[in-house]
Amino acid sequence: MKASHFDYVRVQSVEDAVRVMADSDGEARFLAGGQSLIPALNFRLDRPGLLIDLNAVTALSGIRREGDHIVIGALTRHAEVERHPLIAAHLPLLAEAVQHVAHSAIRNRGTFGGSLALADPAAEMPACALALRAVIHVQGPKGRRSIPADAFFEGSYATALAPGELLTEVHIPLPDPAARHGFAELTRRRGDYAMAGLALMAGPEARVVWFGLADRPLRDLGAEAALAQGPHAAAAAALDGVEVWGDLHNSAETKVHLARVMIRRLLERMT
Ligand SMILES: Cc1cc2nc3c(=O)[nH]c(=O)nc-3n(C[C@H](O)[C@H](O)[C@H](O)COP(=O)(O)OP(=O)(O)OC[C@H]3O[C@@H](n4cnc5c(N)ncnc54)[C@H](O)[C@@H]3O)c2cc1C
């Protein structure tokens, strides 16, 4: 299918993007990599009156170190995250996980910020943001604010972004040097969204985050508490009392079983 008619404007700054959005009365959408938005328009799942193209806003791109944080601009392509030396050196969880985002053609266009703003519950980047204690910076008609990843993902394709707010950059604290990471996902074919996925930080400030199991990335406090007791204990504690969703291919019970096997095997590989 083809998208319905829309107007198009290519903005040059964050301020312009926010202003044009505010003037649109909710009729506009930000266009980043277009890897999710354009298919949605073509299927007429969305019919905005205006696309605000962010691609000329250079201030939104790039990866830098600021003190004890790595800062990733919203418009940074998945491919840049994948090969950036700061990510490889300090955030190996992200370096590994991003290789599982779709295929290289999509990673060349799709953006880190677009993935967080979209908040697909089976996507890798939101889960990593939660596991890495990211803080999401946004700018909107009422000014700037920052939102911890713990409060950002509110449901299926739902975030704490208020109407008209633009995600500008993501600040990720450097993990403790003693921290180790683990990442695993189960997909029907390589490059597909996950049926079940796990992003994990072990050591000080451990975090266990599942994706593809519910309406948002899920932090598993029970598994985190059991991590120090070994892979079997963590697997037994995983997802205890957590509501998991089935999907077209697997029941909720199957997903819980797969997830427990996944965390046990991942921890066995890590120890
Ligand atoms: C075939 C295929 C397979 C894929 N497989 C995977 C996969 O396995 N894992 C995965 O994680 N993703 C996958 N994707 C999605 C891909 O990673 C997208 O690039 C990503 O989810 C959205 O990023 P984008 O830059 O393309 O955003 P866009 O498509 O441009 O935008 C997506 C949404 O986010 C909003 N948005 C974008 N940027 C901002 C911003 N800075 N501030 C506020 N709102 C913003 C847009 O308005 C829109 O609503 C796949 C896509 C395709 C087409």
The ligand as a Gaussian input file, in Angstrom:
#p B3LYP/6-31G(d) Opt

LIG

0 1
 C       12.159000      -5.581000       8.780000
 C       12.457000      -4.872000      10.082000
 C       12.964000      -5.611000      11.138000
 C       13.251000      -4.966000      12.332000
 N       13.752000      -5.723000      13.363000
 C       14.054000      -5.113000      14.533000
 C       14.609000      -5.863000      15.620000
 O       14.860000      -7.063000      15.542000
 N       14.858000      -5.185000      16.774000
 C       14.599000      -3.845000      16.913000
 O       14.838000      -3.272000      17.984000
 N       14.103000      -3.122000      15.892000
 C       13.838000      -3.727000      14.711000
 N       13.329000      -2.977000      13.689000
 C       13.050000      -1.547000      13.929000
 C       14.285000      -0.679000      13.767000
 O       15.236000      -0.907000      14.788000
 C       13.854000       0.789000      13.836000
 O       14.840000       1.511000      13.220000
 C       13.598000       1.386000      15.190000
 O       12.723000       0.662000      15.966000
 C       12.974000       2.790000      15.070000
 O       13.972000       3.656000      14.768000
 P       13.867000       4.661000      13.545000
 O       15.005000       5.584000      13.717000
 O       13.763000       3.922000      12.275000
 O       12.518000       5.435000      13.919000
 P       11.334000       5.946000      12.982000
 O       10.767000       4.803000      12.211000
 O       11.744000       7.148000      12.222000
 O       10.322000       6.411000      14.140000
 C        9.683000       5.451000      14.969000
 C        8.760000       6.208000      15.947000
 O        9.549000       6.919000      16.914000
 C        9.286000       8.330000      16.831000
 N       10.594000       8.975000      17.001000
 C       11.722000       8.724000      16.304000
 N       12.734000       9.452000      16.786000
 C       12.222000      10.194000      17.801000
 C       12.788000      11.141000      18.704000
 N       14.092000      11.465000      18.672000
 N       11.981000      11.696000      19.641000
 C       10.665000      11.365000      19.708000
 N       10.086000      10.469000      18.886000
 C       10.856000       9.894000      17.942000
 C        8.677000       8.549000      15.460000
 O        7.881000       9.698000      15.435000
 C        7.895000       7.261000      15.284000
 O        6.669000       7.330000      15.980000
 C       13.033000      -3.571000      12.478000
 C       12.540000      -2.824000      11.398000
 C       12.251000      -3.464000      10.207000
 C       11.733000      -2.650000       9.060000

